[in-house]
């Protein structure tokens, strides 16, 4: 039986996390693997690590980096001051997809949001990621809003 562990990411995980983010059609077009990794990755990692309302997490299976995600804990005034957990930058290594690891990772992340007092968990996914959309729906997420983005760079 596989040994699975979820934990806060460390800076030594960064190259593997960037590789995970680049491990699909969309990621290959927007990530820069290096070597060495683009310096902005380390700058971003350190900024996230210093923010108490952020958590970069990794999944390990049998000691191998198998997934990553970012949790943001967002305070809000609406819904009577409801805190939200935002899950982003989710990747499971291609060799582990379909194994149930992603579901376990999400259960762990949702529980982390619950422990932080969040009353809602939300995420965004690219419309072209049909498999991801089906996966999120299987976990109980609903497409209740239309998301919009404005690229500034």
C-alpha positions in Angstrom: 0.0 0.0 0.0 1.3 3.5 -1.0 2.4 5.9 1.7 0.8 9.3 1.1 1.7 12.5 3.0 0.5 16.1 2.6 2.6 18.9 4.0 3.6 22.5 3.7 6.0 23.0 0.8 9.7 23.9 1.4 11.9 25.8 -0.9 13.6 22.6 -1.9 10.3 21.5 -3.4 10.2 24.5 -5.7 11.8 22.9 -8.8 9.5 19.9 -8.6 6.5 22.1 -8.1 7.4 24.2 -11.2 7.8 21.0 -13.2 4.3 19.9 -12.0 2.8 23.2 -13.0 4.3 22.8 -16.5 3.1 19.2 -16.9 0.1 19.8 -19.1 -0.8 21.6 -22.3 -1.6 24.9 -20.6 1.3 24.8 -18.2 3.9 24.1 -20.9 2.9 27.4 -22.6 3.0 29.6 -19.5 5.7 28.1 -17.2 9.5 28.4 -17.5 11.4 25.4 -16.3 15.0 26.5 -16.7 17.4 25.3 -15.5 17.8 27.1 -13.4 14.2 28.0 -12.6 13.2 31.6 -13.4 14.1 33.7 -10.3 10.5 35.0 -10.1 9.4 31.5 -8.8 11.6 31.8 -5.7 10.5 35.4 -5.1 6.9 34.3 -5.3 7.5 31.3 -3.1 9.1 33.4 -0.4 6.3 36.0 -0.5 3.7 33.3 -0.2 5.6 31.5 2.7 5.7 34.8 4.7 2.0 35.4 4.3 0.0 33.7 7.2 -3.1 33.6 4.9 -1.3 31.5 2.3 -0.2 27.9 2.2 1.8 26.2 -0.5 1.3 22.4 -0.1 2.7 19.3 -1.7 1.6 15.7 -1.8 4.2 13.0 -1.5 3.6 9.4 -2.5 6.2 6.8 -1.4 8.6 9.8 -0.9 8.1 11.2 -4.4 6.7 14.6 -5.1 3.2 13.8 -6.5 1.2 17.0 -6.4 1.0 20.6 -5.3 -1.5 23.3 -4.6 -1.9 26.8 -3.1 -4.4 27.6 -0.5 -5.4 31.2 0.2 -7.5 32.1 3.3 -9.5 35.2 2.3 -11.5 37.3 4.8 -14.6 38.9 3.5 -17.4 41.2 4.6 -20.2 39.6 2.6 -22.0 36.5 4.0 -21.7 38.1 7.4 -17.9 38.2 7.4 -17.4 34.7 5.9 -13.8 33.5 5.3 -13.2 31.7 2.1 -10.6 29.1 1.2 -9.3 29.6 -2.4 -7.6 26.6 -3.9 -5.3 27.3 -6.9 -2.3 26.0 -8.9 -3.5 22.4 -8.4 -1.4 19.7 -10.1 -1.1 16.0 -9.6 1.8 14.3 -11.4 0.6 12.5 -14.6 1.7 9.1 -13.3 -0.5 9.5 -10.2 -3.7 10.9 -12.0 -6.6 8.6 -11.6 -5.2 6.9 -8.5 -7.3 8.7 -5.9 -4.5 10.9 -4.8 -6.1 14.1 -6.0 -9.3 13.3 -4.1 -7.3 12.7 -0.9 -5.3 15.9 -1.5 -8.5 17.9 -1.8 -10.0 16.4 1.3 -6.9 17.4 3.1 -7.0 21.0 1.7 -10.7 21.4 2.5 -10.1 20.3 6.0 -7.3 22.8 6.3 -9.8 25.5 5.2 -12.3 24.2 7.8 -9.6 24.4 10.5 -8.9 28.0 9.6 -12.6 28.9 10.0 -13.5 29.1 6.4 -17.2 28.7 5.6 -16.7 28.2 1.9 -14.0 26.8 -0.5 -13.7 28.0 -4.0 -11.5 27.5 -7.0 -11.1 28.4 -10.6 -10.2 26.2 -13.5 -9.5 26.8 -17.1 -12.6 26.1 -19.2 -10.5 23.8 -21.5 -9.7 21.5 -18.6 -12.8 19.2 -19.0 -11.3 16.4 -16.8 -10.5 18.8 -14.0 -14.0 20.3 -14.2 -15.5 16.8 -13.9 -13.2 16.0 -11.0 -14.1 19.2 -9.1 -17.8 18.5 -9.6 -17.4 15.0 -8.3 -16.1 16.5 -5.1 -19.2 18.7 -4.7 -18.0 21.9 -6.3 -20.6 23.7 -8.4 -20.1 26.2 -11.2 -22.2 28.9 -9.5 -20.5 32.0 -10.8 -18.9 33.2 -14.0 -15.2 34.0 -13.5 -13.4 36.8 -15.4 -9.8 37.8 -15.6 -7.9 40.8 -16.9 -4.2 40.1 -17.7 -2.0 43.1 -16.8 1.3 42.0 -18.2 
